[in-house]
Amino acid sequence: MSTRLSLICHAAMPASLGVRFWDDDPVDPDHLAKISPWQGVDRLWTAPEIRARQTADRLGSNAVVQKVLRDCDFGAWRGRSLTELEISDPEGVAAWLADMGTTPHGGESVQDLIVRIGHRLDEHREPGHTVAVTHPSVIRAAITHCLGAPPPAFWRIDVEPLAVADLRRFGDRWTLRALGR
């Protein structure tokens, strides 16, 4: 039996919250209502944040929290918008976008996120279909690792709410089979 991993991005956040580095906020109930349970899943994992757990609960009742699937730690930027940060910390934002290893916010670097998720992918060899509900940044990190792409490719991957990245393991490598809804 092969190893399949479907990474699902959590449901959308309420539009009233705007675009920002998320805190641990719940998802939009109307968006959550669009989710149907998945069948044929051997394991259901979820990131620990409430938005991921709420989404996972709609997919099935047996989700196991995997701390490694947590969102990137944006440190002091958590809860703030990129627009706000471009005004209050333009040098920090510029450094963060240019250098994958920098942490002007005091949290986790994008490079460290890619390494964290890459290690988890490399360890996952369980046969069957695993579904994991997580965050756009985690899915972007997984795809970057899966493709063996250079870290700046992370910025070129767009993951919308409820997007699914379908990965398959063949021997010691992962293949991206699809990215869609």
Secondary structure by P-SEA (a helix, b strand, c coil): cbbbbbbbccccccccccccccccccccaaaaaabbbbccccbbbbcccaaaaaaaaaaccccccccccccccccccccccaaaaaaacaaaaaaaaccccccccccccaaaaaaaaaaaaaacccccbbbbbbcaaaaaaaaaaaacccccccccccccccbbbbbbbcccccccccccc
